[in-house]
């Protein structure tokens, strides 16, 4: 029989990533929205080699990015850095060669780098060669290459990428779902519900080069508009499960109740550390799913359940 312990773990009032913020919709705990649907609160515009600053607008409740191409790099940059997280968002763009974009993570915009540049890894989005969407590359100077697939530089061909069964790409007005999972040096992407890229950046994202540029191990998120190509792309439903703030603190002296292999009393919601909702542990049920975060109805704190 599996042995479970209920550990007092996370103070409900003190964990920002698991509580709603005013003006931001909270649709699926433990995710928190990063876009309120009305303005760019929580984001700022960063550029490289251009004076354009109005490329990001709000249209019909989504973020609309548009640049003419050839005008330099443009990024919508998060106000907060993140280390370990699960990021979910929706995006759409017209068909054709005008959707060269991406989602930077663990990145840093350095105003002293040739007038401003965003170093760090990125998950690619590209409407023309849509098979690139979900691949992982590095924007960091002196390390600009594809990580998934593993290539020596930014050159990539369709023959380098094998899309899995069920993989698909939608064009405007239909939306795509993109999920980015970042834990330690492991990066995974899911495109429209289909697992795609997987990359272990140990010894790469945490090497001297990346540490020197303050990227790779932690950093900011950014929505990109490519420097050389016209970009028209929309984003919405941007939300994050910030795992960096989730720490499990076991009780030094568990009670007899905590030591008993019993389940949860009353209604409860359970989530994996990847942020996926699962069935709550049942009273006396045996399972082997490891560690889950539980929010119990009426409780003032969250619990970690080890089974």
C-alpha positions in Angstrom: 0.0 0.0 0.0 1.3 3.5 -0.8 2.2 5.6 2.2 1.0 9.2 2.2 1.9 12.2 4.3 0.1 15.5 4.4 2.7 18.2 4.9 1.8 21.7 5.9 3.6 23.3 2.9 2.5 26.6 1.4 0.9 29.6 3.2 -2.1 30.5 1.1 -1.7 34.3 1.8 2.0 34.3 1.2 2.3 32.6 -2.2 1.8 35.0 -5.0 1.8 32.6 -7.8 -1.2 30.7 -6.3 -3.4 33.7 -5.5 -5.4 36.0 -7.7 -4.2 39.5 -8.3 -6.6 42.4 -8.7 -7.4 43.0 -12.4 -6.1 39.6 -13.5 -8.5 36.7 -14.1 -7.8 33.5 -12.2 -9.2 30.7 -14.2 -7.3 27.6 -13.2 -5.3 27.5 -9.9 -2.3 27.4 -9.6 -1.9 29.5 -12.8 -1.9 33.3 -12.6 -2.8 35.5 -15.6 0.0 37.7 -17.0 -2.4 39.7 -19.2 -5.5 41.4 -18.0 -7.1 41.7 -21.5 -7.3 45.5 -21.3 -3.8 47.0 -21.2 -0.1 46.1 -21.0 0.1 46.1 -17.2 3.0 43.9 -16.2 4.8 44.4 -19.5 7.1 47.0 -21.2 8.5 47.5 -24.6 12.2 46.8 -25.3 13.9 47.4 -28.6 17.2 47.0 -30.5 18.2 49.1 -33.4 14.9 50.9 -33.8 12.9 53.8 -32.5 9.6 52.0 -32.9 7.8 51.7 -29.5 4.1 51.4 -30.4 4.2 47.9 -32.0 2.1 46.4 -29.2 -1.6 47.3 -28.9 -4.7 45.8 -27.3 -7.4 44.6 -29.8 -10.6 42.8 -28.8 -9.0 41.5 -25.6 -5.7 40.2 -27.0 -2.2 41.6 -27.5 -1.6 42.6 -31.1 2.1 42.8 -32.2 2.9 44.4 -35.5 6.1 45.7 -37.1 7.0 46.6 -40.7 10.1 44.4 -40.8 13.7 45.7 -41.3 13.2 48.0 -38.4 15.1 46.2 -35.7 14.2 43.8 -32.9 11.1 44.4 -30.8 10.1 42.7 -27.6 7.2 42.9 -25.1 9.1 42.3 -21.9 7.7 41.0 -18.6 8.2 43.1 -15.5 9.1 40.1 -13.4 11.8 37.4 -13.8 11.0 33.7 -13.5 13.2 30.6 -12.9 11.1 27.4 -12.9 7.6 27.7 -14.3 4.9 26.4 -16.6 3.8 29.1 -19.1 0.6 28.7 -21.2 -0.6 31.1 -23.9 -2.6 31.2 -27.1 -1.4 32.8 -30.3 -2.6 33.3 -33.9 -1.3 35.0 -37.0 -2.3 35.2 -40.7 -0.8 32.6 -43.1 2.3 33.7 -45.0 5.7 35.1 -44.1 4.6 37.6 -41.4 4.5 35.6 -38.2 8.2 35.3 -37.3 8.0 35.6 -33.5 8.8 33.7 -30.4 8.6 33.5 -26.6 11.9 34.3 -24.8 12.4 33.0 -21.3 15.1 33.3 -18.7 16.3 36.3 -20.7 17.6 39.7 -20.0 17.4 42.9 -22.0 20.8 44.7 -21.6 20.6 48.4 -22.4 24.5 48.5 -22.5 24.7 45.8 -25.2 25.0 47.8 -28.4 22.2 50.1 -27.4 20.0 47.3 -26.1 19.7 43.6 -26.9 17.8 40.7 -25.4 20.0 37.7 -24.7 18.6 34.4 -23.6 16.8 31.2 -24.9 13.6 31.3 -27.0 10.7 29.0 -28.1 10.1 29.8 -31.7 6.9 30.7 -33.4 6.8 31.0 -37.2 3.8 31.0 -39.5 5.6 30.5 -42.8 7.7 27.5 -41.7 5.2 26.5 -39.1 7.0 23.3 -38.3 9.5 25.4 -36.4 6.9 26.4 -33.9 7.8 25.0 -30.5 11.5 24.5 -31.4 14.1 25.9 -29.0 16.9 28.3 -30.0 19.3 30.7 -28.3 19.3 34.5 -28.9 22.3 34.9 -26.7 25.2 36.6 -28.5 28.1 34.2 -29.2 25.7 31.3 -28.6 23.1 31.9 -31.3 22.0 28.4 -32.4 19.2 25.9 -32.3 19.1 23.7 -29.3 16.1 21.6 -30.5 16.9 20.4 -33.0 20.6 20.5 -32.1 22.3 22.6 -34.8 25.5 24.6 -34.9 23.9 27.9 -35.8 20.6 29.6 -36.7 20.3 27.8 -40.1 17.5 25.2 -40.0 15.6 23.2 -42.6 12.4 21.1 -42.5 14.5 18.0 -42.8 16.0 18.9 -39.4 12.6 18.7 -37.6 10.3 15.8 -37.2 6.9 16.8 -36.0 5.1 14.2 -33.9 1.9 12.5 -34.7 -1.1 14.8 -34.1 1.0 18.0 -34.4 -0.9 20.8 -36.1 -0.8 24.6 -36.7 -3.8 26.9 -36.9 -4.0 30.3 -38.8 -6.1 33.3 -37.9 -8.9 33.4 -36.9 -8.2 30.1 -35.2 -5.9 30.0 -32.2 -2.9 27.8 -31.2 -2.0 26.7 -27.7 1.6 26.8 -26.6 2.9 25.5 -23.3 6.5 25.9 -22.1 7.8 23.9 -19.1 11.0 25.0 -17.5 12.4 23.1 -14.6 16.1 23.3 -13.7 17.9 22.9 -17.0 15.1 20.9 -18.6 13.0 22.7 -21.2 9.9 21.2 -22.8 7.3 22.5 -25.2 3.7 21.4 -26.0 2.0 22.7 -29.2 -1.8 22.4 -29.4 -1.7 19.6 -26.8 1.1 17.6 -28.5 4.4 17.3 -26.7 7.1 18.5 -29.0 10.6 19.8 -28.0 12.7 18.5 -25.1 16.1 20.0 -24.3 18.5 19.5 -21.3 20.6 22.7 -21.1 22.9 21.5 -18.3 26.4 22.8 -19.0 25.0 25.1 -21.7 22.4 27.5 -20.3 24.3 27.7 -17.0 27.8 28.0 -18.5 30.1 31.0 -18.0 28.8 32.8 -21.1 25.2 32.7 -20.1 25.9 33.5 -16.4 27.9 36.5 -17.6 24.9 37.8 -19.4 22.5 37.1 -16.6 20.5 34.6 -18.6 19.8 30.9 -18.9 19.3 30.0 -15.3 16.7 32.7 -14.5 15.4 35.8 -16.3 12.5 37.5 -17.9 9.8 36.5 -20.4 9.4 38.3 -23.7 7.1 38.2 -26.8 9.2 38.9 -29.9 8.7 40.6 -33.2 11.5 39.7 -35.6 13.9 42.3 -36.8 14.0 41.5 -40.5 10.5 40.4 -41.4 7.1 42.0 -41.2 5.3 40.6 -38.2 1.6 40.5 -37.4 0.7 38.2 -34.5 -1.7 38.1 -31.6 -1.5 36.7 -28.1 -4.0 36.0 -25.3 -4.7 33.9 -22.2 -1.1 34.3 -21.0 -0.8 32.6 -17.7 2.0 31.1 -15.5 2.5 28.6 -12.7 5.6 30.0 -11.0 7.2 27.0 -9.4 10.2 29.0 -8.2 8.0 30.2 -5.2 6.7 26.7 -4.4 8.8 25.1 -1.6 7.9 22.1 0.4 8.7 22.4 4.1 8.1 19.1 5.9 6.8 19.2 9.5 9.6 18.5 12.0 7.1 16.5 14.1 4.3 15.1 12.0 1.1 14.3 14.0 -0.4 10.9 14.2 -3.0 12.0 11.6 -0.3 13.1 9.2 1.4 9.7 9.6 -1.7 7.7 8.8 -2.1 6.6 5.2 -5.4 8.4 4.8 -6.6 10.7 2.0 -8.2 14.1 2.1 -11.4 15.0 3.8 -13.9 17.0 1.8 -13.8 18.5 -1.7 -10.3 19.3 -3.0 -8.4 20.2 -6.1 -5.1 18.6 -6.9 -2.3 19.7 -9.3 1.0 18.2 -10.4 4.1 20.3 -10.2 3.7 20.9 -13.9 0.4 22.6 -13.2 -1.9 20.0 -14.6 -5.1 19.3 -12.6 -5.6 15.7 -11.6 -8.0 13.8 -9.5 -7.7 14.6 -5.8 -6.3 11.8 -3.6 -9.2 9.6 -2.4 -9.6 8.4 1.1 -7.4 5.3 1.6 -6.6 5.0 -2.2 -3.3 3.7 -3.2 -1.4 5.6 -5.9 2.1 6.3 -7.2 2.0 9.7 -8.7 4.6 11.2 -6.4 4.2 14.8 -5.2 1.1 16.9 -5.8 -0.1 20.3 -4.6 -3.6 20.3 -3.1 -6.1 23.1 -2.5 -8.8 21.9 -0.2 -12.2 23.6 0.0 -12.4 26.1 2.9 -8.7 25.7 3.7 -6.5 28.7 4.4 -3.4 27.0 3.2 -2.2 24.6 0.5 -0.9 21.2 1.2 1.7 18.9 -0.4 0.7 15.3 -0.7 3.5 12.7 -1.0 2.3 9.3 -2.1 
